[in-house]
Amino acid sequence: MPQFNPSIMWSCGPLNGTGGAEDQPLCQHLHLVLSVFSLLYLVAGVPVGLGYNALLVLVNLHDQSSMTMPDVYFVNMAVAGLVLSALAPVHLLGPTASGWALWGFGSEAHVTLLVLFNVSSLVTMYSTALLSLDCYIERALPRTYMSSVYNTRHVCGFVWGGALLTSFSSLLFYVCSHVAARIVECSKMRDAQAADAIMVFIGYVVPALAVLYALALISRIRKADTPLDQDAGRPDPSVHRLLVATVCTQFGLWTPHYLTLLGHTLLALRGKPVDRHHLGILLFAKDVARFLAFSSSSVVPLLYRYINRNFPSKLRRLIKKMHCGRQSCSPDQAGVQQVMA
């Protein structure tokens, strides 16, 4: 059994033989730093992501009557975050790492994990985009109930369905790129870069444009001095801070991933073989982007925990009910809990 060495978790193999020996120490240092951060994320970030995402889902589903429109979107993102947190060890320590792996798996398992990752990324990005648009609708038209919790739940269901359908087209390209030698019908669909191009356009460009449009409209409303500013039914100001923090976090951590997909597609469209030096840079950039994308599943629930004003009280009610369920609350305690609810 091979001994663990963090310095070879992501190797500098593609840079060997390029004549750039002076780049080797820098390459090794960069990969060592990335390996250390990845291991720290696996040790601390993954448990935090699993714990806080599960807590976010449980707290809101336990008290569904007090859920608001943003809560529904954050539950949706939390479910996607649970999937990403579960996939993180397999991706960061598996064969998808560019130079070192704890285990290996066949092409079918690789494609399955890749599709799950793509579905989670699509749900995350579109939930963020739709949250921005619904926050604008709720602020501009607070009494129309167009952005109600009931409607938002159905929208989130469509988001998951749309993500699965979108990933199906990418799945065909990925499958054919791995098993084309065995299936004649895949001979014209062996280009995995087409799947990357689909993911860049549908998974990043479209939601990014929607978010920019929504934030522009929200900023215009906030600057305008209208009677809506004094409306008692307008959203909580903390919702706007949570929205801005979530948008900046999600797009800040996912943009490198989609940029590497775009770079890979553009290099493939050149029709020329990529030299080992540029290949090594691309692989390192993919490793960094993958690490940042997975870290979003731990950062966003923490933002929700510390910016959302209602989450602490919901969590206390859940803990009290769990404690009450084990020790059979007295009528007085039950009455106090009903008043608190």
Protein Blocks (a to p, Z undefined) as FASTA:
>chain_A
ZZddfklmpccklmgonlpamlmmmmmmmmmmmmmmmmmmmmmmmmmmmmmmmmmmmmmm
mmmmlpcfklmmmmmmmmmmmmmmmmmmmmmmmmkbmkbcfbdcdfklmmmmmmmmmmmm
mmmmmmmmmmmmmmmmmmmmmmnommgfklmmmmmmmmmmmmmmmmmmmmmmmmmmmmmm
mmmklmmmmbfklmmmmmmmmmmmmmmmmmmmmmmmmmmmmmpccfklmpmkbccfklmm
mmmmmmmmmmmmmmmmmmmmmmmmmmmmnopacdfklmmmmmmmmmmmmmmmmmmmmmmm
mmmmmmmmklmmmmmmmmmmmmmmmnopafklmmmmmmmZZ
